[in-house]
Amino acid sequence: MLEYVLSFSELMKNAAAIYKTCTDMEKRKLAHLIFSELILVDGELASYKAKPAFEILLNRPSVQIGSQVQTVL
């Protein structure tokens, strides 16, 4: 289990860089995998709803540490 958590943590650290190298079709597949609803207005994301399995990752709590607000991982 620890190995899975560490692998997932590494993937999440590199997710943005990995996403940038994806083809348009791969990005579309990821969007379908993660989101149940995406609303675009004038080509810009207006709102979204994640599928239940991903909702917890998108709605992580934030905590105030000094003057900075940080997302809990």
N, C-alpha and C positions, 0 to 999 in steps of 0.2 A: 504494500500500500504506500509506503514512504517513497518508493521509487516512482510510482505513478504521480504522487503529489509533486515531487521534484521535477519530473518531466513536464507536467502541466505548467508548473511555475516558469520553467525555461521557455516554453512555448508562448506563454502570455507576455513575457519580457520582450520577445521578438515578434509579436503578432503584427505590429504596424509595419515593420520592415518586410515581413513575409507577405503581407497583404499588398504592398506596393509592387511586388514582383509578380503578382498573379495576373493572369489574362482576364479580360472582361467576363468570359464565361465562368471562370473560377470564382470571381467576385460575385457574380450573380448566384451561383450555387451556394456560396457561403451565406449570402443574404437570405436565401430561401431556407437554409438550414437553421439560421438563428432567429429570424423575425417572422411573426405571423402577420404583421401589418406594417407597411412603410407608406407614408404619405408625402408626396413631393408637391411643392407649389413653386411654379416658375423655375423648375430644375433644382430647387433647394429642398433639403429634408425639412419637413414641417413637423412631423411627429412619427413615432414608431411604437410598436408593441412587440416585445420579445416573446418567443415561445417559452413555456414554463421552465424547461431545462436550462435556459440561458438567462432568465429573468433575474436570478440572484446575482449573477455577475454584473449585470447592468444597473442594478439597484443597490450596490454596496453602500453601507453607511459611511459617513464621513465623521472625523473627529477633529476637534480644535486642539492643536499643540502650539502653545504660545500664540504667535500672530498668524500661523499658517493653518490651513485646513487641509487635512490629508485623508485620502480614501483608504479605508481598511481593506487589506488584501485577503 
